[in-house]
Amino acid sequence: MIKRYLTDRILNLLKYFPSVAILGARQVGKTTLVNSLIPLIKKESLYFDLELPADTNRLLNPQMLFEEYKDHCIIIDEVQRMPELFPVLRAMIDRHRVAGRFILLGSASPGILRGSSESLAGRIVYTELSPFIVPEINAFSTSNELWLNGGFPEPFLSVNSEKRTEWLNSFVRTYIERELPNLGLKANSILMNRFFGMLSLSHGHILNMSTLSRSLGVSIPTISKYLDFLEQSYFIRRLPPFYVNLRKRLVKSPKVYIRDSGILHHLLGIPDMNALLGHPLAGNSWEGYVIQQLMAFLGDNYDFSFYRTQDGTECDLIISKGINVLSCIEIKLTEKPKITKSLTLSIQDLKPESTFIVIPLCNTSYKIGKGITVCNLNDLFKIFKPG
């Protein structure tokens, strides 16, 4: 079994917090992760899957059940399906406040965040499980394989390309026809398929709501609503622009990325590495992959953004804490990167503590200029510490 990067963090949180939430997309491995935790938790566990009618029925009187098993660790999977549980959870935690009492799993954030933020404030801590990241698969695969196939466990671990394609087809179809409606998004499936196609072509670009609106024939508020649902269910990421008063005219719209590179490549019809490297969006794909990997690994103790001025000065990723810029990261799909004028100006504007140019193939990190290091993605995981 592959040890997930969140394992130790969750076990540590369970020592201090009454409730720990593990959020993330469907099929990302949350249930497998929690099953691996059960033998390591120093109390008996009780597991409920709210997609199973029998388990749902057992929770029709949650107060009685929670009181009966108050010394257990109660695990509730797909908890957003029963938002009425949250007030009961709050009351039960307040009556018997001990660490590691509940683990809540959610495949989409809108319901779980809405319910828990109102009822469990101060009683819960959140973690997000992403698809595989590089440190998890280094022992048996490569970063390039992860970039091509994406990090969802089942397709990534499949050695059969046809099975992988079938899984991706099913995932996208189920997401459109079942998951989004379950979250409350009532939209025509044909329209959403077109929207997904447009988002794949917009990957790594500045988000243009007007263009999406005109192309789909729906209003800008409707596009905004679609994007909110897709972001809150971990399908896309909107990377905000870095904004401080630098007396510069800065771009204020976010960039949009499809989180998982395997899903992106499926939507773009990219079957293998040769096709990927020859695709017009290969550079954008590499950029989004690196950004997703770093953000998944580093967590929410850092701020992430991009930098772009109206005159074209830009940097792909800014890692900061507040207005303190820790690092400028330029992401290039090349074997021989150069220091561009744009990167030089970004460094002058932002004055980062460090600067990196990340490329796919780099056996040994090296300095390319004052304070600028060329490296591969693995090197960055060794330099930065998770939040």
Wavefront OBJ file of the C-alpha trace (Angstrom):
o trace
v 0.000 0.000 0.000
v 1.231 3.492 -0.864
v 1.663 5.673 2.203
v -0.118 8.960 1.622
v 1.614 12.176 2.580
v -1.230 13.161 4.939
v -0.962 10.023 7.099
v 1.359 11.389 9.778
v -0.314 14.797 9.808
v -3.773 13.311 10.395
v -2.530 10.988 13.137
v -0.962 13.985 14.851
v -4.120 16.103 14.527
v -6.206 13.305 16.027
v -4.165 13.688 19.220
v -5.384 17.260 19.718
v -8.682 17.900 17.895
v -12.096 16.344 18.557
v -12.873 16.195 14.849
v -10.674 15.961 11.751
v -12.094 16.381 8.253
v -10.429 14.786 5.228
v -11.690 16.512 2.096
v -10.914 15.843 -1.535
v -12.276 14.797 -4.896
v -14.078 11.516 -5.400
v -11.858 8.491 -6.049
v -8.796 10.305 -4.688
v -8.219 7.697 -1.985
v -9.856 9.131 1.161
v -11.523 5.865 2.178
v -8.352 3.874 1.541
v -6.405 6.385 3.607
v -8.778 6.238 6.564
v -8.802 2.427 6.464
v -5.011 2.512 6.737
v -5.334 4.825 9.749
v -7.753 2.646 11.697
v -5.082 0.203 13.007
v -2.927 3.191 14.047
v -5.598 5.030 16.036
v -5.321 4.271 19.740
v -9.031 3.583 20.229
v -11.674 1.415 18.619
v -13.208 2.770 15.426
v -16.679 2.718 13.946
v -17.121 3.382 10.217
v -20.210 4.675 8.378
v -20.550 5.207 4.637
v -23.499 7.500 3.932
v -23.796 6.170 0.395
v -24.983 2.888 1.921
v -28.667 2.878 2.977
v -27.935 0.585 5.932
v -25.366 3.001 7.358
v -27.632 5.967 6.728
v -30.429 4.223 8.642
v -28.114 3.565 11.594
v -27.545 7.319 11.846
v -31.222 8.272 11.910
v -30.861 8.690 15.676
v -27.294 10.013 15.803
v -27.412 11.344 19.367
v -28.105 7.900 20.823
v -25.418 6.268 18.687
v -22.778 8.912 19.413
v -23.432 8.664 23.149
v -23.247 4.862 23.080
v -19.896 4.960 21.276
v -18.473 8.109 22.849
v -15.119 6.416 23.505
v -14.737 5.287 19.872
v -13.372 7.116 16.880
v -16.432 7.464 14.665
v -15.668 7.763 10.953
v -18.372 9.173 8.678
v -17.761 8.950 4.922
v -19.569 11.310 2.498
v -20.753 13.311 5.491
v -22.059 16.148 3.325
v -24.984 13.868 2.434
v -26.412 14.382 5.946
v -25.902 18.060 6.852
v -28.345 17.614 9.741
v -25.574 15.721 11.544
v -23.477 18.831 12.132
v -25.488 20.360 15.015
v -25.575 16.945 16.712
v -21.820 16.567 16.272
v -21.297 19.969 17.901
v -23.447 19.049 20.894
v -21.806 15.637 21.327
v -18.304 17.133 21.166
v -19.207 19.756 23.766
v -20.617 17.108 26.108
v -17.594 14.849 25.817
v -14.703 16.827 24.393
v -11.850 14.416 23.756
v -9.346 14.258 20.936
v -9.878 11.985 17.956
v -13.585 11.483 18.444
v -14.704 11.964 14.823
v -13.163 11.680 11.373
v -15.329 13.215 8.664
v -14.757 12.457 4.983
v -16.205 14.614 2.222
v -15.818 14.413 -1.533
v -16.945 17.966 -2.068
v -16.517 20.998 0.097
v -19.728 23.053 -0.309
v -21.964 20.989 1.964
v -19.358 19.974 4.501
v -17.858 23.434 4.818
v -21.226 25.125 5.052
v -22.474 22.759 7.731
v -19.284 22.467 9.743
v -18.391 26.154 9.641
v -21.769 26.947 11.234
v -21.799 24.111 13.754
v -18.256 22.937 14.419
v -16.258 26.156 14.624
v -13.332 25.616 16.981
v -14.012 21.891 17.121
v -12.716 20.735 13.733
v -9.570 20.954 11.638
v -9.497 20.421 7.877
v -7.091 18.520 5.674
v -7.265 18.073 1.919
v -6.178 14.894 0.178
v -5.080 15.532 -3.391
v -4.324 12.979 -6.100
v -0.863 11.415 -5.804
v 2.081 13.769 -5.461
v 5.639 13.011 -6.529
v 7.098 11.978 -3.129
v 4.406 9.300 -2.823
v 5.283 7.544 -6.077
v 9.044 8.084 -6.348
v 9.817 4.527 -5.224
v 8.115 2.905 -8.203
v 7.382 5.524 -10.865
v 8.472 8.901 -12.220
v 7.293 12.475 -12.152
v 6.745 12.396 -15.922
v 4.462 9.356 -15.623
v 2.501 11.198 -12.954
v 2.300 14.288 -15.153
v 1.019 12.269 -18.125
v -1.488 10.035 -16.331
v -2.552 12.233 -13.438
v -2.638 11.272 -9.793
v -5.969 9.552 -9.238
v -4.896 6.184 -7.818
v -6.856 3.797 -10.032
v -5.885 5.155 -13.477
v -2.355 5.993 -12.388
v -1.687 2.484 -11.090
v -3.338 0.799 -14.077
v -0.949 -0.789 -16.564
v -3.715 -1.027 -19.154
v -4.167 2.153 -21.187
v -7.656 1.117 -22.340
v -8.783 0.569 -18.753
v -7.306 3.944 -17.819
v -9.249 5.635 -20.617
v -12.465 3.889 -19.565
v -11.970 5.062 -15.983
v -11.408 8.668 -17.070
v -14.475 8.549 -19.333
v -16.573 7.220 -16.481
v -15.185 9.743 -13.989
v -15.999 12.765 -16.158
v -19.428 11.422 -17.113
v -20.341 10.588 -13.513
v -19.043 13.929 -12.312
v -21.253 15.789 -14.787
v -24.363 13.618 -14.580
v -24.336 12.727 -10.881
v -21.922 14.628 -8.666
v -22.668 18.161 -9.796
v -26.460 17.649 -9.582
v -26.024 16.114 -6.112
v -24.210 19.280 -5.079
v -27.094 21.385 -6.331
v -25.863 22.407 -9.785
v -28.697 21.869 -12.215
v -27.140 22.185 -15.661
v -27.603 20.455 -18.991
v -25.034 17.653 -19.387
v -24.375 18.548 -23.029
v -23.686 22.151 -22.024
v -21.376 21.009 -19.224
v -19.429 18.754 -21.590
v -18.846 21.763 -23.816
v -17.861 23.815 -20.793
v -15.311 21.201 -19.749
v -13.842 21.239 -23.234
v -13.503 25.001 -23.132
v -11.901 24.887 -19.702
v -9.310 22.387 -20.921
v -8.361 24.806 -23.706
v -8.251 27.668 -21.171
v -5.914 25.741 -18.845
v -3.110 28.017 -17.657
v -4.639 31.134 -19.198
v -6.141 34.231 -17.603
v -9.801 33.491 -16.941
v -12.007 35.307 -19.465
v -15.582 35.120 -18.246
v -16.946 37.083 -21.190
v -15.484 34.674 -23.742
v -16.870 31.652 -21.893
v -20.242 33.347 -21.574
v -20.502 34.169 -25.286
v -19.282 30.755 -26.405
v -21.752 28.847 -24.230
v -24.634 31.260 -24.672
v -25.178 31.736 -20.929
v -24.770 34.733 -18.661
v -21.565 35.687 -16.852
v -23.236 35.037 -13.444
v -24.093 31.530 -14.674
v -20.462 30.945 -15.698
v -19.384 32.209 -12.288
v -21.766 29.767 -10.600
v -20.425 26.856 -12.675
v -16.850 27.752 -11.772
v -17.707 27.977 -8.074
v -19.127 24.450 -8.118
v -16.170 23.068 -10.046
v -13.659 24.702 -7.732
v -15.407 23.687 -4.526
v -15.605 20.078 -5.719
v -11.859 20.024 -6.478
v -12.100 19.847 -10.272
v -10.499 23.191 -11.113
v -8.255 25.691 -9.385
v -8.363 29.438 -9.807
v -4.949 30.892 -9.058
v -5.286 34.520 -7.966
v -2.941 37.299 -9.071
v -0.442 38.621 -6.553
v -1.545 42.084 -5.646
v 0.286 44.651 -3.565
v 0.707 48.365 -4.065
v 3.771 48.300 -6.295
v 2.636 51.312 -8.340
v 2.238 48.920 -11.231
v -0.814 48.203 -13.340
v -1.427 44.568 -12.460
v -3.656 41.937 -14.027
v -6.525 41.330 -11.616
v -8.213 38.248 -13.084
v -7.202 34.745 -11.933
v -5.711 31.968 -14.009
v -7.709 28.759 -14.330
v -6.317 25.216 -14.160
v -7.855 21.756 -14.248
v -6.365 20.259 -11.112
v -5.502 16.765 -12.283
v -3.228 16.543 -15.321
v -4.656 13.141 -16.275
v -8.165 14.587 -16.502
v -6.800 17.533 -18.500
v -5.014 15.259 -20.975
v -8.115 13.100 -21.320
v -10.248 16.144 -22.175
v -7.607 17.294 -24.681
v -7.406 13.841 -26.291
v -3.740 13.301 -25.389
v -2.994 9.528 -25.203
v 0.764 9.357 -24.552
v 3.916 11.327 -23.846
v 4.778 11.900 -27.512
v 1.374 13.415 -28.125
v 1.687 15.494 -24.962
v 5.076 16.950 -25.836
v 3.821 17.848 -29.318
v 0.606 19.461 -28.115
v 0.231 23.273 -28.235
v -0.797 23.276 -24.568
v 2.118 21.126 -23.344
v 3.757 24.089 -21.599
v 0.500 25.081 -19.925
v -0.010 21.487 -18.823
v 3.455 21.324 -17.272
v 2.861 24.636 -15.531
v -0.450 23.490 -14.034
v 1.035 20.162 -12.966
v 3.895 21.796 -11.054
v 1.563 24.307 -9.408
v -0.892 21.606 -8.312
v 1.907 19.420 -6.950
v 3.431 22.222 -4.885
v 0.129 23.504 -3.558
v -0.996 20.001 -2.577
v 2.281 19.355 -0.772
v 2.722 22.687 0.990
v -0.841 23.086 2.220
v -2.680 26.201 3.279
v -0.030 27.802 5.488
v 1.317 29.564 2.421
v -0.272 31.945 -0.058
v -0.048 31.093 -3.769
v -0.518 33.434 -6.692
v 0.939 34.489 -10.027
v 2.392 37.855 -10.988
v 1.584 39.742 -14.161
v 1.602 43.418 -15.003
v -0.305 45.071 -17.804
v 2.949 45.553 -19.728
v 3.652 41.801 -19.780
v 6.029 41.256 -16.871
v 5.089 37.943 -15.287
v 6.075 35.035 -13.064
v 4.198 31.723 -13.031
v 3.988 31.104 -9.285
v 4.554 33.256 -6.216
v 4.829 31.586 -2.825
v 4.299 34.092 -0.053
v 3.059 34.728 3.440
v 1.002 37.871 3.334
v 3.012 40.486 1.448
v 6.303 38.720 2.203
v 7.371 36.986 -1.012
v 9.256 33.804 -0.178
v 9.865 32.561 -3.697
v 9.318 33.309 -7.366
v 8.952 30.150 -9.436
v 9.161 30.112 -13.212
v 7.948 26.859 -14.818
v 9.425 25.978 -18.202
v 9.055 22.977 -20.503
v 12.609 23.064 -21.799
v 15.992 21.472 -21.170
v 17.913 24.741 -21.512
v 16.118 27.515 -19.637
v 17.205 31.121 -19.815
v 16.712 34.100 -17.571
v 14.123 36.196 -19.352
v 13.672 39.933 -19.054
v 10.223 39.234 -17.628
v 11.632 37.109 -14.798
v 14.336 39.696 -14.077
v 11.731 42.457 -13.779
v 9.522 40.259 -11.587
v 12.427 39.688 -9.209
v 13.158 43.413 -9.117
v 9.501 44.154 -8.351
v 8.878 41.426 -5.781
v 12.303 40.973 -4.138
v 11.789 37.268 -3.292
v 13.983 35.378 -0.847
v 14.656 32.763 -3.542
v 13.921 32.148 -7.218
v 13.621 28.859 -9.095
v 13.168 27.772 -12.688
v 11.506 24.341 -12.701
v 12.060 22.082 -15.728
v 11.129 18.405 -16.287
v 14.654 17.054 -16.772
v 17.383 18.304 -14.463
v 19.609 15.703 -12.837
v 21.411 18.220 -10.655
v 20.245 21.640 -9.559
v 22.449 24.517 -10.654
v 22.682 28.278 -10.402
v 21.866 30.159 -13.569
v 22.192 33.641 -12.137
v 22.382 35.523 -8.856
v 19.837 33.906 -6.552
v 18.255 31.890 -9.374
v 18.342 28.074 -9.294
v 17.339 25.666 -12.061
v 15.910 22.432 -10.677
v 13.378 19.664 -11.157
v 10.160 19.215 -9.223
v 11.657 16.710 -6.782
v 14.242 19.274 -5.710
v 11.524 21.712 -4.684
v 9.911 19.118 -2.435
v 13.243 18.879 -0.601
v 13.584 22.660 -0.271
v 10.099 23.643 0.898
v 8.434 22.310 4.024
v 4.730 21.446 4.198
v 2.469 23.888 5.945
l 1 2 3 4 5 6 7 8 9 10 11 12 13 14 15 16 17 18 19 20 21 22 23 24 25 26 27 28 29 30 31 32 33 34 35 36 37 38 39 40 41 42 43 44 45 46 47 48 49 50 51 52 53 54 55 56 57 58 59 60 61 62 63 64 65 66 67 68 69 70 71 72 73 74 75 76 77 78 79 80 81 82 83 84 85 86 87 88 89 90 91 92 93 94 95 96 97 98 99 100 101 102 103 104 105 106 107 108 109 110 111 112 113 114 115 116 117 118 119 120 121 122 123 124 125 126 127 128 129 130 131 132 133 134 135 136 137 138 139 140 141 142 143 144 145 146 147 148 149 150 151 152 153 154 155 156 157 158 159 160 161 162 163 164 165 166 167 168 169 170 171 172 173 174 175 176 177 178 179 180 181 182 183 184 185 186 187 188 189 190 191 192 193 194 195 196 197 198 199 200 201 202 203 204 205 206 207 208 209 210 211 212 213 214 215 216 217 218 219 220 221 222 223 224 225 226 227 228 229 230 231 232 233 234 235 236 237 238 239 240 241 242 243 244 245 246 247 248 249 250 251 252 253 254 255 256 257 258 259 260 261 262 263 264 265 266 267 268 269 270 271 272 273 274 275 276 277 278 279 280 281 282 283 284 285 286 287 288 289 290 291 292 293 294 295 296 297 298 299 300 301 302 303 304 305 306 307 308 309 310 311 312 313 314 315 316 317 318 319 320 321 322 323 324 325 326 327 328 329 330 331 332 333 334 335 336 337 338 339 340 341 342 343 344 345 346 347 348 349 350 351 352 353 354 355 356 357 358 359 360 361 362 363 364 365 366 367 368 369 370 371 372 373 374 375 376 377 378 379 380 381 382 383 384 385 386 387
